Amino acid sequence: MKIAFFSINKTFCRFIIEELNKHHTVKIWYRNPNARINWTNILKLLEWCDVAYLEWLQMENLEISQINALGKPLVAFCHGIDVFNHDFMNWTNIAGLIIQDSHYPVLIKLRADWNKMHPDKPLPQLPKKTLIKSLGVDLKTFTPLPYGPDGEEPVPEYHIITHATIIRPIKRIYEALQQFYDLIQLDGEKPWNMTLIANWSPPPLQRSLEFGFLDDYVFACRELIDQLNFPPGRVALKTQNFPPETWAQFAKTADLYWCTSWRESFGLSMAEVCASGGYPLINHYPGAEKLYPKKHLCKTSGEMVRKTIEWGNLSKEEKIKERKTIRKHIEQYDGRKAAKDIRIFIEEIAQPFRK
């Protein structure tokens, strides 16, 4: 089967592409800066393929959904933020929808709100075939710290990791810094330390086009760090994201992971730390309860600080148990298994069109 793969951001689709390539012929679209050439390439791919996979409900994929009478199926994957583009998709032309667990309820609510506000213009029905599936994590690469030479368990310490990819308001890094300051004031006798990993200076074009103009927010975060004047050794800033192999090793050093975001899709870096044994504390963004047990969710910054202190007061044995528990929990989100499920779903969608 010939599959045209359209993705706006290919950061999260490695396993899917690998899985599809094992069983089918896949051609991946890359955007051309010349609009005429870009759309010529898109139309050629659509003519060539048996099925088109549209990852992200954004940009060109929204326009592809508007093309009528293609005579071949379109399968759309909704990650997270792109759910807010739902009303720009022509769902009549979408044969199958894949959406991550935490965002399916958001999509249903957004559609209900739209139809309530526009009773004379109801949205087309969603595809009858829908797969609710999170992308998952690489469970082979991200593993807990190994046992010692005599079989002893690694000793949990007091290392918090926060990862933002790029410093931007949605990740609430400003609030994370304030939280850590409060933690030090309340429980400073323990050797709490936090590593903040993010790109603090993305290229100007990326700052403006993808995430808005971020200079003022980055400046505010830097100013806050100066004002809070953390004691030496408490806060480590990694101002560039780690290479994959470095990140896989560093994730093992986390005792806790703070997610202060007010929105995530799957939260890949958090899941990778959890697969490595790190204990997550998560701002209760919409859909977080679909992925993590209630004890990991926090309604306020104060609750996250309180739960951090409670974790710090656990015995060594209790902390080791929590490491094993969160690893076991995250194993249900196997990235390779998710890719296989997505491949099978695409095949099922395409089959009736190939008769």
Secondary structure, DSSP 8 states (H G I E B T S, - for coil): -EEEEEES-GGG-HHHHHHHHHHSEEEE----SSHHHHHHHHHHHHHH-SEEEEESSSHHHHHHTT----SS-EEEEE-SGGGGGGGGS-GGG-SEEEE-GGGHHHHHHHHHHHHHH-TTS------SEEEE----B-TTTS------TTS-------EEEEEEEE--GGG-HHHHHHHHHHHHHHHTTS--EEEEEEESS--HHHHHHTT---HHHHHHHHHHHHHHT--TTSEEEE-S---HHHHHHHGGG-SEEEE--S--SS-HHHHHHHHTT-EEEEE--TTGGGTS-GGGEESSHHHHHHHHHHHHTS-HHHHHHHHHHHHHHHTTSBHHHHHHHHHHHHHHHHGGGG-
